[in-house]
Structure formats: C-alpha cells, structure tokens
Amino acid sequence: MTGLAAAADIPALDRLLNAPALAAALDTHGRTQAVAALRRHLDALRQRALAGELPRAELAERAVAAAINGALARAAAPRLRAVYNLTGTVLHTNLGRALLPDEAVASVLRALTTPANLEFDLDSGGRGDRDDLIDDLLCELTGAEAATVVNNNAAAVLLMLNALADRREVVVSRGELVEIGGAFRIPDIMKRAGAKLVEVGTTNRTHAADYENAIGPRTAMLMKVHCSNYAVTGFTKSVSVAEVAALAHARGLPATVDLGSGTLVDLTQFGLPREDTVRETIAAGADLVTFSGDKLLGGPQAGLLVGRADLIRKIKKNPLKRALRVGKLTLAALEPVLQLYRAPEFLAQRLTTLRLLTRPQREIQPQAERLRGVLAQAAGADYEVEAVPMFSQIGSGALPVDQLPSYGLAVRHRGKGRPGRHLDRLETRLRNLPVPVIGRIADDALWLDLRCLEARDEAAFTAQLAESLAEPPAAPSTAQPAEPQA
C-alpha cells in the first residue's frame, strides 16, 4: 500500500475482528477490551484520513493489529511497578518505605491463597480478635500490657486522641508540634479527633513547670511527640518522657508518646545512631506509645499502639477502631517481622531494612567501581561517570540529621553550558527503563547511591543498562525527581 488513504478506505470493525492478525489480541485481552481499543483506533484513523494525513500502509491488518496489541498491552501494564531505589534514601516514602523480609513475603503469599484464622479462635472454636495474632509479640518486645494495630501511625494518633481526649484538652510542647509528609500536622489531627490542643513552652525551650501549669479540669492527657523529621539545636530545653509521666501520674492523667518511626532494638549495636526504643519509652512511664510499622521497624505499613491494658481496651471499643483496622495481609506481614526481633542476633542479616542500613561503605565501593564502566558506556560519550563516596539517609523522618557513609555513581555532562537539560534527559532514560532506575539530581550531577542495590540484583541491573540504554535518548523531561517525604 502506498499513498494516502481516504476515510472510505478504512476497514469495517467486524471485518478486522475476524482477521487472523487480531486473534492474539482477542485471546489475550478478551473481546470487550479489544473491541473498545479497535473502535478508538479506527476513530483516530478516520480523523487523520479526513485531514489528508493517513498513509495507506497503516490500514493493513498487521499494522492495525500491532497498534491494537500495543495499546492493550500498555493499558494492562501494572501501575505499581518495581524500581531500583538509588536515591540514597533507604526508607523512601515515595518508593514504598520498608522492604519486607523473605519470611513476611511467604506469610503474605499464604494469606493471599488460603483461608486463615483472622478472627477465629482455634482453641475455643468461637469468634476471635484479629489483634490476638500480634498482641503477645508486641507485649513481649515492648514490655507493654496490651497492644492494638491500625493502618498507619497517623491513624493510631487519631484513634488514641479521639478515644481518650474527645472534647477535652491535650497538653503538648510547642517545639513538638510537628508536620510530617503529606501535610500531616499534629494540631490538625487533634482538631479532627475532637481534642483541644494546649501548647506550652516555646519552639526551642519547654520546662516541666510549663506542663504542670497547663493542667486543668479539662485536661485529658500530657503528650510528647518525637521530633523524628527535624532537629532543633543550640539554646534548647525539653522535658523527658519520665518527667512528663511523673507530672501526669501525680494528677491522675495518662502520659502518651507519639514515637513516630519507633524502633524495637538499640540501633547502636549495629553501628547506627541512637534512637529511643519503644521498651525504653514504656519503662520511662509512658502509658501509651504509638509508632509506625514500615519505618525503622522494617515491616508493613501499620500504626501500632502499646501500653496500659485499660487504655487499650477503651481504644478498641471506639467506633473508629473498626474503620481504621488492618486486613489479613498486613497482619500476615507484621507477625513474622515481629518474630525476627525475638532473635536479635540474626536481625542484621534477616531484616531487610536493617541489612540495607548497615551495609558498610567498603562493601558498596567495589560495586560502584564495577558498575561505573557499564553506566559510562550506556550513557554515552557526552557524560562522565565517576565512582564516588556519598552519604545515604535513613528516610521517612527517622534520624534526619544522621547520615550513612555510602558509595555510588556521579554522572556529569561533559559539554559546555547548563548541564540541567542533559542530566534531565539521562534521568528520563533511566526512569523509562523496564525496571525504572530512580536517582537524584543535585549540584549539576545525577547521583546514583548504590546502598539499596544488593548483590543479588546487580546482574539484572547491569544487563538492563547494557540492553536498554543503547537506544536513542528520549526527549528531555521537565519533571523533577521526587523529594523524600517524612
């Protein structure tokens, strides 16, 4: 076929549906989707024909079939895709935070494919409580009397405040009124929960007397919020959990702590910065502690509440608890992660998050040197690639001022003028690979931190670079790399 086609030359839909070339599309995607895609394609062809822009070659059955198969394949491709996280942020909110260990993956697979005793008591044969699946483990690991779980830490804080402080006052230091990712603000959550915020102290200094003077007949609790996503330094003063708890208990009030990215073990034993554990917070006198499951704990997205049994019972009776409860997949992932903490001597090997956080720079450096030449060849002569030391961060608001010595690849443009357009082009090419590679652009370079590229993934990563980046580059992107959220 040569020349341009008229609208009358376009084949009928029924004829194309019976064409052998379309059989694969019908078999793979079904008649409903194939017909809809074919109608859209024929409409587009008709518009181009009326404009005098339709080559006859595009009306061949094979050409139509190729277009339809491509459209259907793109529509069926998953939106949630695996990526290589080379941003240098281990717990990257935009990239899914904690990666689950093998034990959790196997447990989730079982829960997906078999019935399970989610709310069934195998001992009595009666109805059970889904919290029973993890309650004993959380109490053992934290020293708390009772525990419950909801879908994230924001939900845990909301539920706690609504259950215990609805239409009453909650005393919080002004220096702890944090905002974390997604514009989640403690004052806003308190308002939604029905609690009245009473701020005490100043941004940089709060004293025990500030809490004591704020207590009145409408006070429901004294609350501390862990400032996990920023640090105030210099002329500062804060009141410890133990001091706040003593003040609260002297007036018959509970002391509560939003620990944020709570950890269950002392991280210093693994060479990581110090962070208060949940057990230490309970031992200091906190009556309730809330924390995340998918940050330093290294498990699935969840909000955990541990503390006094009477307060947990009241929280579980709140109607919001059902609205915020987790499903079987979260519990299936959470239980084996908690089990790993019972053998802390194996934790650095078996818990994926901790394994990534503790990768030594001396292990990452040779990996960077191996990959330097592969990326340089794939990127092309216009770019210079160096294996360089760099710093990773934990991410998701955990220990924001602490950095982890790492190693990776720094890519710079060799030419004159502003390098941004060229770096954007390369970043786009990496992001459009079958398994997208996500780095960060800063200081006129594209930085690829290799901390989260484990040895088992290196061969596939290398093969993808060699095969896919040899193609012509895509048009430059105007999008900027996503910023890590707290």
C-alpha positions in Angstrom: 0.0 0.0 0.0 1.3 3.4 -1.0 0.0 6.9 -0.9 -2.7 8.4 1.4 -6.0 6.8 2.3 -9.5 8.3 2.4 -12.0 7.7 5.2 -13.9 5.3 3.0 -10.8 3.1 2.7 -10.8 2.3 6.5 -11.9 -1.4 7.0 -15.0 -2.2 9.0 -14.7 -3.1 12.6 -16.4 -6.5 12.1 -14.0 -7.4 9.3 -11.0 -6.6 11.5 -12.3 -8.6 14.4 -12.4 -11.7 12.2 -8.9 -11.1 10.8 -6.3 -13.7 11.9 -3.9 -10.8 12.8 -6.3 -9.7 15.6 -6.8 -13.2 17.1 -3.9 -12.8 19.6 -5.4 -9.6 21.0 -8.8 -11.3 21.5 -7.3 -14.3 23.1 -5.1 -12.3 25.5 -7.3 -9.4 26.4 -10.8 -10.5 25.7 -13.4 -9.3 23.2 -14.6 -6.4 25.3 -11.3 -4.6 25.6 -10.2 -5.5 22.1 -13.4 -4.0 20.6 -13.1 -0.8 22.6 -9.5 -0.4 21.6 -10.3 -1.1 18.0 -13.1 1.5 18.0 -10.7 4.1 19.4 -8.0 3.3 16.9 -10.4 3.4 13.9 -11.8 6.8 15.1 -8.2 8.1 15.2 -7.5 6.8 11.7 -10.7 8.4 10.4 -9.7 11.8 11.8 -6.3 11.5 10.1 -7.9 10.4 6.8 -10.2 13.4 6.8 -7.2 15.6 7.4 -5.4 14.0 4.5 -2.7 12.6 6.7 -3.3 8.8 6.8 -0.8 6.6 4.9 -2.5 3.5 3.3 0.1 1.3 4.9 -1.5 1.9 8.3 -4.7 0.2 7.1 -3.1 -3.2 6.7 -4.4 -5.8 9.1 -1.0 -6.4 10.5 -0.5 -2.7 11.1 -3.8 -2.4 12.8 -3.2 -5.5 14.9 0.2 -4.1 16.0 -1.3 -0.8 17.1 -4.2 -2.6 19.0 -1.8 -5.1 20.7 0.4 -2.2 21.8 -2.5 -0.1 23.1 -3.9 -3.1 25.0 -0.5 -4.1 26.5 0.0 -0.5 27.7 -3.4 -0.4 29.3 -2.8 -3.7 31.0 0.6 -2.9 32.4 0.6 -2.6 36.2 0.7 0.9 37.6 2.6 -0.2 40.7 6.0 -1.3 39.4 9.2 -2.4 40.8 12.0 0.2 40.7 15.7 0.4 41.7 15.9 2.9 44.6 19.3 4.6 44.0 18.2 7.9 45.7 20.3 7.3 48.8 17.1 7.3 51.0 16.6 3.8 52.4 13.1 4.3 53.8 11.8 6.4 50.9 8.1 7.3 51.3 7.6 7.8 47.6 9.1 4.4 46.8 7.2 2.3 49.4 9.4 2.6 52.5 10.5 -0.7 54.2 11.1 -3.8 52.1 9.8 -6.9 53.7 12.0 -9.9 54.6 11.5 -13.3 53.0 9.6 -14.6 56.0 7.0 -11.9 55.6 6.7 -12.4 51.9 6.0 -16.1 52.3 3.4 -15.4 55.0 1.6 -12.8 52.8 1.5 -15.3 50.0 -0.1 -17.9 52.2 -2.7 -15.4 53.4 -3.5 -14.5 49.8 -4.1 -18.0 48.7 -5.6 -19.8 51.7 -8.3 -19.2 54.3 -6.8 -18.1 57.6 -7.9 -17.7 61.3 -8.1 -13.9 61.0 -10.9 -13.7 63.6 -11.4 -17.3 64.6 -10.2 -18.7 67.9 -8.8 -22.2 67.1 -8.8 -23.2 70.8 -12.4 -22.4 71.5 -13.9 -22.7 68.1 -15.5 -19.3 68.5 -15.0 -15.8 67.1 -11.6 -14.3 67.8 -9.9 -10.9 67.8 -7.5 -10.1 65.0 -5.3 -8.2 67.4 -4.6 -11.6 69.2 -2.3 -12.5 66.3 0.2 -9.9 67.3 -0.7 -8.8 70.8 1.5 -11.2 72.7 4.5 -10.5 70.4 4.2 -6.7 70.8 3.9 -7.0 74.6 6.9 -9.3 74.8 9.0 -7.0 72.7 8.0 -3.7 74.3 7.1 -4.5 77.9 3.6 -3.1 77.4 0.5 -4.7 79.0 -1.6 -4.7 75.8 -1.4 -3.7 72.1 -3.5 -3.0 69.1 -2.8 -2.2 65.4 -4.4 0.2 62.8 -3.4 1.1 59.3 -0.7 3.7 59.9 0.8 5.8 62.7 -1.4 8.8 61.8 -4.4 6.7 62.3 -3.0 5.4 65.7 -2.6 9.0 66.9 -6.1 10.0 65.7 -7.7 7.0 67.3 -5.9 7.5 70.6 -6.9 11.1 70.8 -10.5 10.5 69.8 -10.9 7.7 72.3 -9.2 9.4 75.3 -9.5 13.1 74.7 -12.7 13.9 72.7 -13.9 17.4 73.8 -11.0 17.6 76.3 -7.5 19.2 76.4 -4.2 17.7 75.4 -1.0 19.4 76.6 1.9 19.4 74.1 5.2 21.3 73.9 5.2 23.9 71.2 8.5 22.6 70.0 6.9 19.2 69.2 4.0 20.4 67.0 5.5 18.7 64.0 4.4 18.5 60.4 5.4 15.3 58.6 4.9 14.2 54.9 1.7 14.9 53.2 0.9 18.0 55.4 0.1 15.8 58.4 0.2 18.2 61.3 -0.3 17.3 65.0 -2.6 20.3 65.6 -4.8 19.3 62.6 -5.1 15.7 63.8 -6.0 16.9 67.3 -8.8 19.0 65.8 -10.1 16.2 63.7 -10.0 13.9 66.7 -12.1 16.3 68.8 -9.4 17.2 71.2 -8.3 20.7 72.1 -4.6 21.5 71.8 -2.9 23.3 74.7 0.5 24.5 73.7 3.2 25.0 76.3 6.7 26.4 76.3 8.4 27.9 73.2 9.8 26.5 70.0 13.2 25.8 71.5 12.6 25.6 75.2 10.0 23.9 77.3 10.2 23.2 81.1 8.4 20.8 83.4 6.6 23.7 85.0 5.0 24.6 81.6 3.3 21.2 81.6 2.3 21.5 85.3 0.8 25.0 84.9 -1.3 23.9 81.9 -3.1 21.1 83.7 -6.7 21.9 84.5 -10.1 20.2 85.0 -10.5 19.6 81.2 -7.1 18.1 80.7 -7.2 14.5 79.2 -3.5 13.7 78.9 0.0 15.0 78.6 1.5 14.1 75.3 5.0 14.1 73.8 5.7 13.9 70.1 9.0 12.6 68.9 10.6 15.1 66.5 11.7 12.5 64.0 11.9 14.7 60.9 13.9 17.7 62.2 16.2 18.7 65.0 16.4 21.9 67.0 19.9 22.7 68.2 21.6 25.4 70.3 19.8 27.0 73.2 17.2 24.3 73.8 15.4 22.5 76.6 12.9 19.7 76.6 11.2 17.6 79.2 11.9 13.9 79.2 9.3 11.2 79.0 10.0 10.2 82.6 9.4 13.8 83.8 6.2 14.2 81.8 4.9 10.8 83.0 5.6 11.7 86.7 3.7 15.0 86.3 0.8 13.3 84.6 0.6 10.4 87.1 0.7 12.9 90.0 -2.6 14.4 88.7 -4.2 11.1 87.6 -3.6 11.6 83.9 -2.1 9.4 81.3 1.2 10.3 79.6 1.2 9.4 75.9 4.1 9.4 73.3 3.9 9.5 69.5 7.2 7.9 68.9 6.9 8.1 65.1 9.3 5.7 63.5 9.7 3.6 66.6 12.4 1.0 66.9 12.3 -2.2 69.0 16.1 -2.6 69.5 19.0 -0.4 70.4 20.4 0.6 66.9 23.8 1.5 68.3 24.7 -2.2 68.5 24.6 -2.2 64.7 26.7 0.9 64.3 23.6 3.2 63.7 22.7 6.4 65.5 20.9 6.3 68.9 17.1 6.2 68.9 14.8 5.7 71.9 13.2 2.3 71.8 9.5 1.6 72.5 10.5 -0.5 75.5 12.6 2.3 77.0 9.7 4.7 76.4 7.3 2.4 78.2 9.8 1.8 81.0 10.2 5.6 81.4 6.5 5.8 82.4 4.6 6.3 79.1 1.0 4.9 79.4 0.6 4.7 75.6 3.1 4.7 72.8 2.2 4.9 69.1 4.7 4.2 66.3 4.9 3.0 62.6 5.4 -0.5 61.3 7.0 0.4 58.0 9.8 2.7 59.1 12.6 1.6 61.5 10.7 -1.5 62.5 11.1 -2.7 58.9 7.6 -4.2 58.4 4.4 -3.4 56.5 2.5 -0.1 56.7 0.8 -0.1 60.1 0.2 2.0 63.2 0.9 0.3 66.5 -0.4 1.3 69.9 1.0 -0.3 73.0 0.6 0.5 76.7 -1.8 0.1 79.6 -4.4 -2.6 79.2 -7.3 -0.4 80.4 -6.4 2.3 77.9 -6.0 -0.1 75.0 -9.4 -1.7 75.9 -11.0 1.8 75.7 -9.3 2.5 72.4 -10.5 -0.8 70.9 -14.1 0.0 71.8 -14.0 3.3 69.9 -16.0 3.0 66.6 -13.1 4.5 64.7 -11.1 1.3 65.5 -13.1 -0.7 63.0 -12.8 2.0 60.4 -9.0 2.0 60.8 -8.3 -1.7 61.4 -5.9 -3.6 59.2 -6.6 -6.6 57.0 -5.2 -10.0 56.9 -2.3 -9.1 54.6 -0.9 -6.5 57.0 -1.1 -8.9 59.9 0.4 -11.7 57.8 3.4 -9.5 57.1 3.7 -8.0 60.6 3.7 -11.1 62.6 6.9 -12.7 61.0 8.7 -9.3 61.2 8.0 -9.2 64.9 9.1 -12.8 65.3 12.5 -11.8 63.8 13.1 -9.4 66.7 12.9 -12.4 69.1 16.3 -13.4 67.8 18.2 -10.1 67.6 21.5 -11.8 66.9 20.2 -12.6 63.4 18.4 -9.4 62.8 21.0 -7.5 60.7 21.0 -10.4 58.2 17.3 -11.3 58.1 15.5 -7.9 58.4 15.8 -6.3 55.0 15.7 -2.7 56.3 18.4 -3.2 58.8 20.6 -5.1 56.3 20.4 -2.1 53.9 21.0 0.4 56.7 24.1 -1.4 57.9 25.8 -2.1 54.6 29.3 -0.8 55.1 30.8 1.6 52.6 33.7 -0.8 52.0 31.2 -3.3 50.5 29.4 -0.7 48.3 32.6 0.8 46.9 33.7 -2.1 44.7 30.2 -2.4 43.4 30.3 1.2 42.3 33.6 0.6 40.6 32.2 -2.4 38.8 29.2 -0.5 37.5 31.0 2.7 36.6 32.1 1.4 33.2 28.7 -0.2 32.4 26.9 3.1 33.0 29.5 5.2 31.2 29.2 3.1 28.1 25.4 3.1 28.3 25.1 6.8 28.9 27.4 7.8 26.1 30.4 10.0 25.4 28.6 13.1 26.4 28.6 12.1 30.1 31.3 11.5 32.6 30.7 8.8 35.2 32.7 8.6 38.5 32.5 6.1 41.4 32.5 8.4 44.4 31.8 8.3 48.2 28.5 9.8 49.2 26.1 9.8 52.2 22.8 7.9 52.4 20.0 8.9 54.8 17.6 6.6 56.7 14.5 8.5 55.4 10.8 8.7 56.4 11.6 11.2 59.1 13.9 8.8 61.0 17.1 10.4 62.5 17.0 13.3 60.0 20.4 14.8 60.8 22.3 11.4 60.7 23.9 10.2 57.5 25.3 6.8 56.5 28.6 6.7 54.6 27.9 5.1 51.2 29.3 4.9 47.7 27.7 5.3 44.3 28.0 6.9 40.8 28.0 10.6 40.0 27.2 11.4 36.4 28.0 14.8 34.9 27.7 16.3 31.4 30.9 17.0 29.6 29.8 19.8 27.4 29.5 23.5 27.8 26.6 25.5 29.1 23.9 24.5 31.6 24.0 20.7 32.3 20.5 20.5 33.7 18.8 19.7 30.4 21.3 16.9 29.6 21.0 15.4 33.1 17.2 15.5 32.8 17.5 13.6 29.5 19.6 10.9 31.1 17.4 10.8 34.2 14.4 10.3 32.0 16.1 7.5 30.1 16.9 5.7 33.4 13.3 6.3 34.6 11.9 4.8 31.4 13.8 1.5 31.7 11.7 -1.7 32.1 12.6 -1.6 35.8 13.0 2.2 36.3 16.2 3.5 38.0 15.4 6.3 40.4 18.3 8.6 41.4 18.5 12.3 42.3 19.8 15.4 40.6 21.8 17.9 42.7 24.8 20.1 42.3 24.9 19.7 38.5 25.2 15.9 38.7 23.0 12.8 38.7 23.7 10.8 41.8 23.0 7.1 42.0 23.6 5.8 45.5 24.1 2.0 45.5 23.3 1.3 49.1 19.9 -0.3 48.2 21.3 -2.3 45.2 22.1 -5.6 46.8 24.5 -8.1 45.2 21.7 -10.4 44.1 20.2 -7.6 42.0 23.4 -6.4 40.4 23.5 -8.8 37.4 19.9 -7.9 36.3 20.7 -4.2 36.8 23.8 -4.5 34.7 22.0 -6.4 31.9 19.2 -3.9 31.8 21.7 -1.0 31.4 23.6 -2.7 28.6 20.4 -3.7 26.7 18.2 -0.7 27.1 20.3 2.4 27.3 21.9 1.8 24.0 18.8 3.1 22.3 18.4 6.8 21.3 17.6 9.0 24.3 14.1 10.3 24.9 13.2 13.9 24.8 14.3 15.8 27.9 11.8 15.8 30.8 10.7 18.8 32.7 9.8 16.7 35.8 12.0 17.0 38.9 13.0 14.0 41.0 10.5 13.3 43.8 11.7 14.7 47.2 11.8 12.2 50.1 8.9 12.8 52.5 9.0 12.5 56.2 
